[in-house]
């Protein structure tokens, strides 16, 4: 049986446990507390965040978004953490939001979604909540320079954002936090100025590719933004990752993987100089961001195969001290669901218009009980809630 050593590596000074701001009650119907009740602060350990203690918090998990800002907003509104008035205000009170990766590729508004999540994180902390992201395979692919799934509009967004960043005099925090609210106006203005380019469209595309390379190369501004996020995150008794965690990942060290991937993204480690870094997390069919073992349809599988996968999952959860795991990565055509005695939750529903354009669904965890919240198509005001016990 694989064991986990939580202190396998010393924490750098910047990654000592951090307490987020105290709880401020929200008028939202999703608020956890009652008047006069204050929850204990959220405590975050690791750099990037790896272990999170969030006592009494409602946890909401959202799957792959793939550059579709409209669907992302719909999912967040449905989850009760985003205002529906177009002002992009945090309405989740002291809730914790976890996004499961694959913000990038197959859509046009990738940076706008990153901007929205960053803005919501700032607002959530002021209310005693928090927003966390984990990196998926499409985040790591882009840092590697693999742009094969990038849409033309996303290249344009990179060029626009780089110009916007320049206008902001490279004030990264301000530029990123405000890009979501400014992106549509800025993009429309840029399109008007390009209407007369005609044969210069090739130059425009080259400009977009160069801008993306600058932004996402290891050490680039957006690569460093992604480096703030883990590939594996444990919140209370729940594990969140994009593809799936396996026993040998736990044995290698969750915090170790997170730190190595983060350093690589920040350009602090030459991937060619260390054959083991960060490939256990990001390369190969059994890596954390690519693994589909727990997400495949097993309805036609033999019992021995199902039992084998269940044993691997149980060993992994026991090793990391978790109750269940939540993953994205593999679209679930039947909607978000659980398997293996609800020890694994699969919440990628392919909501992006670049994937399946399916209705948004989110997972809510409250008091260690999970339920799927899904909208009836085109009517977010009417929610269907499916409980799993």
C-alpha positions as CSV (number, residue, x, y, z in Angstrom):
1,X,0.0,0.0,0.0
2,X,1.4,3.4,-1.0
3,X,1.9,5.9,1.8
4,X,1.9,9.7,1.7
5,X,4.4,11.9,3.5
6,X,2.9,15.4,3.6
7,X,6.3,16.8,4.6
8,X,8.4,15.2,1.9
9,X,9.8,18.6,0.9
10,X,10.3,21.7,3.1
11,X,8.0,24.6,2.3
12,X,9.7,27.7,1.1
13,X,8.9,30.9,3.1
14,X,6.3,32.0,0.6
15,X,4.5,28.7,0.9
16,X,4.0,28.5,4.6
17,X,0.4,28.0,5.6
18,X,-1.6,31.1,4.8
19,X,-4.8,32.3,6.4
20,X,-7.3,34.0,4.2
21,X,-9.4,36.8,5.4
22,X,-12.2,36.1,7.9
23,X,-15.7,35.3,7.0
24,X,-18.1,38.0,6.0
25,X,-21.7,36.7,5.6
26,X,-23.3,37.1,2.2
27,X,-27.0,37.7,1.4
28,X,-26.7,35.0,-1.2
29,X,-29.0,32.0,-0.9
30,X,-25.9,29.8,-1.0
31,X,-24.3,31.3,2.1
32,X,-23.1,28.7,4.6
33,X,-23.6,30.6,7.8
34,X,-26.3,32.3,9.8
35,X,-26.3,35.8,11.2
36,X,-23.7,36.2,13.9
37,X,-21.8,33.0,13.0
38,X,-18.2,33.2,11.8
39,X,-16.4,30.3,10.3
40,X,-12.7,29.5,10.9
41,X,-10.3,31.1,8.4
42,X,-9.3,29.2,5.3
43,X,-5.7,27.9,5.7
44,X,-3.7,27.2,2.5
45,X,-0.4,25.2,2.5
46,X,2.0,24.9,-0.3
47,X,3.3,27.0,-3.2
48,X,1.3,26.7,-5.4
49,X,-1.6,25.8,-3.1
50,X,-1.7,22.1,-2.4
51,X,-3.5,21.5,0.9
52,X,-6.5,23.6,1.8
53,X,-8.4,23.6,5.1
54,X,-11.7,25.3,4.6
55,X,-13.9,24.5,7.6
56,X,-17.6,24.6,7.1
57,X,-17.3,25.9,3.5
58,X,-19.6,25.1,0.7
59,X,-17.3,23.8,-2.2
60,X,-18.3,24.2,-5.8
61,X,-16.4,22.5,-8.6
62,X,-16.6,23.5,-12.3
63,X,-15.1,21.4,-15.1
64,X,-13.4,22.2,-18.4
65,X,-14.3,25.6,-19.9
66,X,-12.2,25.7,-23.1
67,X,-12.3,29.3,-24.0
68,X,-16.1,29.7,-23.9
69,X,-16.7,32.8,-21.7
70,X,-20.5,32.8,-22.1
71,X,-20.8,29.1,-20.9
72,X,-18.3,29.8,-18.1
73,X,-20.4,32.6,-16.9
74,X,-23.5,30.5,-17.1
75,X,-21.9,27.7,-15.0
76,X,-20.7,30.2,-12.4
77,X,-24.0,31.9,-12.2
78,X,-25.8,28.6,-11.8
79,X,-23.3,27.7,-9.0
80,X,-24.3,30.8,-7.2
81,X,-20.9,32.5,-7.2
82,X,-21.3,35.0,-10.0
83,X,-23.8,37.8,-10.4
84,X,-26.2,37.6,-13.3
85,X,-26.2,41.3,-14.0
86,X,-23.1,41.3,-16.2
87,X,-21.1,43.1,-13.5
88,X,-19.0,39.9,-12.8
89,X,-19.5,40.2,-9.0
90,X,-18.7,37.4,-6.6
91,X,-22.0,36.2,-5.0
92,X,-20.7,33.1,-3.3
93,X,-20.1,34.5,0.2
94,X,-17.7,32.3,2.0
95,X,-17.9,29.5,-0.6
96,X,-14.8,27.8,-2.2
97,X,-14.8,27.5,-6.0
98,X,-12.5,25.0,-7.7
99,X,-12.0,25.0,-11.5
100,X,-10.7,21.8,-12.9
101,X,-8.4,23.1,-15.7
102,X,-8.6,23.2,-19.5
103,X,-9.5,26.9,-19.6
104,X,-7.3,27.0,-22.7
105,X,-7.8,25.9,-26.3
106,X,-10.9,25.3,-28.5
107,X,-12.4,28.7,-27.8
108,X,-11.7,32.4,-28.3
109,X,-11.9,33.9,-24.8
110,X,-9.3,32.1,-22.8
111,X,-7.5,35.1,-21.2
112,X,-10.9,36.6,-20.4
113,X,-11.8,33.5,-18.4
114,X,-8.5,33.6,-16.6
115,X,-9.2,37.2,-15.9
116,X,-12.7,36.5,-14.6
117,X,-11.4,33.8,-12.2
118,X,-8.7,36.0,-10.9
119,X,-11.1,38.9,-10.3
120,X,-13.5,36.5,-8.5
121,X,-10.7,35.2,-6.3
122,X,-9.9,38.7,-5.2
123,X,-13.5,39.4,-4.4
124,X,-14.1,36.0,-2.7
125,X,-11.2,36.4,-0.3
126,X,-12.8,39.6,1.0
127,X,-15.9,37.6,1.8
128,X,-14.1,34.7,3.5
129,X,-14.2,32.5,0.4
130,X,-11.6,31.5,-2.2
131,X,-11.2,30.5,-5.8
132,X,-8.7,27.8,-6.8
133,X,-7.7,26.5,-10.2
134,X,-5.8,23.3,-11.2
135,X,-3.9,23.1,-14.4
136,X,-5.1,20.7,-17.1
137,X,-3.3,19.1,-20.1
138,X,-4.2,22.0,-22.3
139,X,-2.5,24.5,-19.9
140,X,0.7,22.4,-19.9
141,X,0.6,21.9,-23.7
142,X,0.5,25.7,-24.3
143,X,3.5,26.3,-22.0
144,X,5.3,23.6,-24.0
145,X,4.5,25.6,-27.2
146,X,2.0,23.1,-28.5
147,X,-0.7,25.3,-30.1
148,X,-2.4,22.7,-32.3
149,X,-5.8,23.3,-30.6
150,X,-5.7,27.1,-30.5
151,X,-8.5,28.9,-32.3
152,X,-7.8,31.8,-34.6
153,X,-9.8,34.1,-32.2
154,X,-7.6,33.0,-29.3
155,X,-4.5,34.0,-31.2
156,X,-6.1,37.4,-31.8
157,X,-6.9,37.7,-28.1
158,X,-3.3,37.1,-27.3
159,X,-2.2,39.9,-29.6
160,X,-4.9,42.2,-28.2
161,X,-4.0,41.4,-24.6
162,X,-0.3,42.0,-25.2
163,X,-1.1,45.5,-26.5
164,X,-3.5,46.0,-23.6
165,X,-0.7,45.0,-21.2
166,X,1.6,47.5,-22.8
167,X,-1.0,50.2,-22.4
168,X,-1.2,49.2,-18.7
169,X,2.6,49.8,-18.5
170,X,3.0,46.1,-17.7
171,X,1.0,46.4,-14.5
172,X,0.2,42.7,-14.6
173,X,-2.2,42.5,-11.7
174,X,-4.3,45.4,-12.9
175,X,-4.3,44.3,-16.5
176,X,-5.3,40.7,-15.9
177,X,-8.0,41.5,-13.4
178,X,-9.6,44.1,-15.7
179,X,-9.2,42.3,-19.0
180,X,-12.5,40.4,-18.8
181,X,-14.6,43.5,-18.5
182,X,-12.6,45.3,-21.2
183,X,-11.9,42.5,-23.6
184,X,-15.0,42.8,-25.7
185,X,-14.7,46.5,-26.2
186,X,-11.0,46.3,-26.9
187,X,-11.4,43.5,-29.3
188,X,-14.2,45.2,-31.2
189,X,-12.0,48.3,-31.5
190,X,-9.1,46.3,-32.8
191,X,-11.3,44.5,-35.3
192,X,-12.4,47.9,-36.7
193,X,-8.8,49.0,-37.1
194,X,-8.0,45.7,-38.9
195,X,-11.0,45.8,-41.4
196,X,-8.8,47.4,-44.0
197,X,-5.9,45.0,-43.6
198,X,-7.0,42.8,-46.5
199,X,-3.9,40.9,-47.7
200,X,-2.2,41.6,-44.3
201,X,-4.2,39.0,-42.5
202,X,-1.2,36.7,-42.6
203,X,0.7,39.4,-40.7
204,X,-2.1,39.5,-38.2
205,X,-1.9,35.8,-37.7
206,X,1.8,35.8,-37.3
207,X,1.4,38.6,-34.7
208,X,-1.0,36.4,-32.8
209,X,1.3,33.4,-32.8
210,X,4.2,35.5,-31.6
211,X,2.1,37.1,-28.9
212,X,1.0,33.7,-27.7
213,X,4.5,32.4,-27.6
214,X,5.6,35.4,-25.6
215,X,2.8,35.1,-23.1
216,X,2.9,31.3,-22.6
217,X,6.5,30.4,-22.9
218,X,8.1,29.2,-19.6
219,X,8.7,32.5,-17.7
220,X,6.2,34.4,-19.8
221,X,3.4,36.4,-18.1
222,X,0.6,33.9,-18.7
223,X,2.8,30.9,-17.9
224,X,3.6,32.5,-14.6
225,X,-0.1,33.1,-14.0
226,X,-0.7,29.4,-14.6
227,X,2.2,28.6,-12.3
228,X,0.2,30.0,-9.4
229,X,-2.1,26.9,-9.7
230,X,-1.5,23.3,-8.7
231,X,-2.0,20.1,-10.7
232,X,-3.4,18.4,-7.6
233,X,-5.3,20.2,-4.9
234,X,-6.7,18.8,-1.7
235,X,-9.5,20.7,-0.1
236,X,-10.6,19.3,3.2
237,X,-11.2,15.5,2.4
238,X,-11.5,15.9,-1.3
239,X,-8.9,15.7,-4.1
240,X,-9.2,17.8,-7.2
241,X,-7.2,17.2,-10.4
242,X,-7.7,17.4,-14.1
243,X,-7.2,13.8,-15.3
244,X,-6.7,11.5,-12.3
245,X,-4.3,10.8,-9.4
246,X,-2.6,7.4,-9.2
247,X,-0.7,5.7,-6.4
248,X,2.7,6.4,-7.9
249,X,1.9,10.1,-8.1
250,X,1.2,10.1,-4.4
251,X,4.4,8.2,-3.7
252,X,6.3,10.7,-5.8
253,X,4.8,13.5,-3.7
254,X,1.8,15.8,-4.5
255,X,3.5,18.9,-3.3
256,X,6.7,18.0,-5.1
257,X,4.8,17.6,-8.4
258,X,3.0,21.0,-7.9
259,X,6.3,22.8,-7.1
260,X,8.2,21.2,-10.0
261,X,5.5,22.1,-12.5
262,X,5.2,25.6,-11.1
263,X,9.0,26.2,-11.3
264,X,9.0,24.9,-14.9
265,X,6.2,27.2,-15.9
266,X,8.0,30.1,-14.3
267,X,11.1,29.3,-16.4
268,X,13.2,28.4,-13.3
269,X,14.0,24.8,-14.4
270,X,15.2,23.6,-17.8
271,X,13.0,20.6,-18.5
272,X,15.8,19.0,-20.6
273,X,18.1,18.9,-17.6
274,X,15.8,16.8,-15.4
275,X,14.2,13.8,-17.1
276,X,11.8,13.3,-14.1
277,X,10.4,16.9,-14.0
278,X,7.6,17.7,-14.5
279,X,6.7,14.7,-16.7
280,X,5.2,12.5,-14.0
281,X,2.5,15.1,-13.8
282,X,2.2,16.3,-17.3
283,X,3.4,13.7,-19.8
284,X,2.1,10.3,-20.8
285,X,-1.3,8.6,-20.6
286,X,-0.9,7.9,-16.9
287,X,0.2,11.4,-15.9
288,X,-2.0,13.5,-13.6
289,X,-3.3,15.8,-16.4
290,X,-3.8,13.1,-19.1
291,X,-5.0,10.1,-17.1
292,X,-8.5,8.8,-18.1
293,X,-8.5,5.6,-16.0
294,X,-11.4,6.7,-13.8
295,X,-13.4,8.5,-16.4
296,X,-13.9,6.0,-19.2
297,X,-17.3,4.3,-19.6
298,X,-17.0,0.9,-17.9
299,X,-20.5,-0.4,-18.6
300,X,-19.2,-3.0,-20.9
301,X,-16.1,-3.9,-18.9
302,X,-15.6,-7.2,-17.1
303,X,-16.0,-7.3,-13.4
304,X,-12.3,-8.1,-12.9
305,X,-11.3,-4.9,-14.7
306,X,-13.8,-2.8,-12.7
307,X,-12.5,-4.3,-9.5
308,X,-8.9,-3.5,-10.5
309,X,-9.7,0.1,-11.2
310,X,-11.7,0.4,-8.0
311,X,-8.7,-1.0,-6.0
312,X,-6.3,1.5,-7.6
313,X,-8.7,4.3,-6.7
314,X,-9.1,3.1,-3.1
315,X,-5.4,2.8,-2.7
316,X,-4.8,6.3,-4.0
317,X,-7.5,7.9,-1.8
318,X,-6.2,6.0,1.3
319,X,-2.6,7.1,0.6
320,X,-3.6,10.8,0.3
321,X,-6.1,10.7,3.1
322,X,-9.1,11.7,1.0
323,X,-12.7,10.7,0.8
324,X,-13.2,11.1,-2.9
325,X,-11.7,12.6,-6.1
326,X,-13.1,15.1,-8.6
327,X,-11.8,15.1,-12.1
328,X,-12.5,16.8,-15.5
329,X,-10.7,16.1,-18.8
330,X,-13.0,13.4,-20.3
331,X,-16.4,14.7,-21.4
332,X,-19.3,12.8,-19.9
333,X,-22.1,12.5,-22.5
334,X,-24.6,11.6,-19.8
335,X,-23.7,14.6,-17.6
336,X,-21.7,14.9,-14.4
337,X,-21.7,11.7,-12.5
338,X,-20.0,9.5,-9.9
339,X,-18.6,6.0,-10.1
340,X,-16.9,3.4,-7.9
341,X,-19.2,3.9,-4.9
342,X,-19.1,7.7,-5.6
343,X,-15.4,7.7,-4.8
344,X,-14.8,9.5,-8.1
345,X,-16.7,12.4,-9.6
346,X,-16.5,13.1,-13.3
347,X,-17.6,16.7,-14.0
348,X,-16.4,17.6,-17.5
349,X,-19.6,17.8,-19.5
350,X,-18.1,19.4,-22.6
351,X,-20.0,22.7,-22.0
352,X,-17.8,24.7,-24.3
353,X,-19.1,25.4,-27.8
354,X,-15.8,24.1,-29.0
355,X,-16.4,20.7,-27.5
356,X,-20.0,19.5,-27.1
357,X,-21.8,22.8,-26.4
358,X,-23.7,20.9,-23.7
359,X,-25.7,22.5,-20.8
360,X,-23.5,23.6,-17.9
361,X,-23.3,21.4,-14.8
362,X,-21.5,21.9,-11.5
363,X,-20.7,19.9,-8.5
364,X,-21.6,21.1,-5.0
365,X,-20.1,19.7,-1.9
366,X,-21.6,20.6,1.4
367,X,-21.0,18.9,4.7
368,X,-19.1,16.2,2.8
369,X,-22.2,15.4,0.7
370,X,-22.1,16.0,-3.0
371,X,-24.8,16.8,-5.5
372,X,-24.9,17.8,-9.2
373,X,-26.6,21.1,-10.1
374,X,-27.6,21.4,-13.7
375,X,-29.7,23.9,-15.7
376,X,-32.5,23.2,-17.9
377,X,-31.3,24.2,-21.3
378,X,-31.6,28.0,-21.8
379,X,-33.4,28.6,-18.5
380,X,-30.9,29.2,-15.7
381,X,-33.6,30.3,-13.4
382,X,-34.9,26.8,-13.2
383,X,-32.4,24.4,-11.7
384,X,-32.4,20.6,-11.6
385,X,-30.6,19.2,-8.6
386,X,-29.5,15.6,-8.4
387,X,-28.3,14.2,-5.1
388,X,-25.9,11.4,-4.8
389,X,-25.6,9.4,-1.5
